[in-house]
Amino acid sequence: MVEIKDMLIAGLILAAAFYLLYHSVWKKKGHCQGCDSGSCDSKKK
């Protein structure tokens, strides 16, 4: 039988994963974490 504590931990992990997905994909439209411009020219230098 699954305990409530285990379900809460799994729920927190899923909530964190969905937040990171929303923040990195939809909010920034796939841009890298390090820049806001979306060009990522720092890798080319």
C-alpha positions as semicolon CSV with decimal commas, in nm:
position;residue;x (nm);y (nm);z (nm)
1;M;0,000;0,000;0,000
2;V;0,135;0,340;-0,099
3;E;0,178;0,581;0,186
4;I;0,065;0,942;0,171
5;K;0,423;1,060;0,226
6;D;0,539;0,875;-0,086
7;M;0,259;1,028;-0,290
8;L;0,349;1,378;-0,166
9;I;0,715;1,330;-0,258
10;A;0,621;1,206;-0,605
11;G;0,383;1,500;-0,646
12;L;0,653;1,749;-0,548
13;I;0,897;1,595;-0,795
14;L;0,638;1,612;-1,075
15;A;0,548;1,971;-0,987
16;A;0,916;2,071;-0,997
17;A;0,962;1,896;-1,332
18;F;0,660;2,071;-1,485
19;Y;0,780;2,407;-1,349
20;L;1,125;2,361;-1,503
21;L;0,968;2,252;-1,832
22;Y;0,737;2,553;-1,837
23;H;1,014;2,794;-1,740
24;S;1,271;2,668;-1,990
25;V;1,054;2,576;-2,289
26;W;0,738;2,784;-2,296
27;K;0,837;3,097;-2,108
28;K;1,179;3,141;-2,272
29;K;1,075;2,964;-2,593
30;G;1,366;2,718;-2,579
31;H;1,646;2,965;-2,515
32;C;1,937;2,852;-2,305
33;Q;1,937;2,911;-1,930
34;G;2,237;3,144;-1,936
35;C;2,111;3,420;-2,162
36;D;1,793;3,617;-2,212
37;S;1,860;3,726;-2,569
38;G;1,833;3,379;-2,717
39;S;2,134;3,419;-2,944
40;C;2,384;3,226;-2,728
41;D;2,679;3,392;-2,898
42;S;2,898;3,327;-2,595
43;K;2,953;2,967;-2,712
44;K;3,103;3,086;-3,042
45;K;3,378;3,294;-2,879
